[in-house]
Amino acid sequence: MMRKAVGPTSALMCALILSSACQNDEKKVDRSPLPTVAAPPYICDHVPLKAVELMTGVRNPLVRGYFDLTPAGGLGDGSCVVYQREGDRPKVLRISLTPGGYKEEIDEGIEDGATPLPAIVPGSIGYYFKPANSTGNAASAILVRGEAELVIELDIGVEGRDNAADVLALMKLIAPKLITDASAPSAKTASTASPSPKSKDSASPKGD
């Protein structure tokens, strides 16, 4: 009789252990917000590792790529790709900088329902969004100033986190580092658009 009683008791204990394990797994999700200040260590020289680990859930990820801020007259170019270490090592995050941005692309995205970015870099425009049908907690953000374009593509985010808020927060951390002064409207352009009073005087008829 005592042996028969052991079976149900053991099953109950196993159920409790599994339940506890599941609860522990749920508690492992770190929902703390990304840092508001960029600090080392960095990946690809410019991207804070702590922020990447929080938004992807991948600790000590595999990283490929680099940024060069000198091409295209100082607009910069390059990419930084983050992978999981397990299994087939899928890509979880890609950040790209290109000298091919244009304002119309941003306007179209916002018209399609994306949320406008705040003015992270003076004179910049952009948007961020999370696809409604995403199966991997994906989210994206894009920022353009002049011809410089910075894109963040989170392919696999952490379930339970605000993935859209994560790409926004990462953009705030890296855009001021990667969007260079070369993309800002030049003083020459501004002066050409607004002639000085002196030039007007010199064009006035003499003898008045």
Salt bridges, closest charged atoms under 4 A:
ASP25 OD1 - LYS28 NZ 3.75
ASP107 OD2 - LYS103 NZ 2.80
ASP155 OD2 - LYS91 NZ 2.23
ASP166 OD1 - ARG161 NH2 2.85
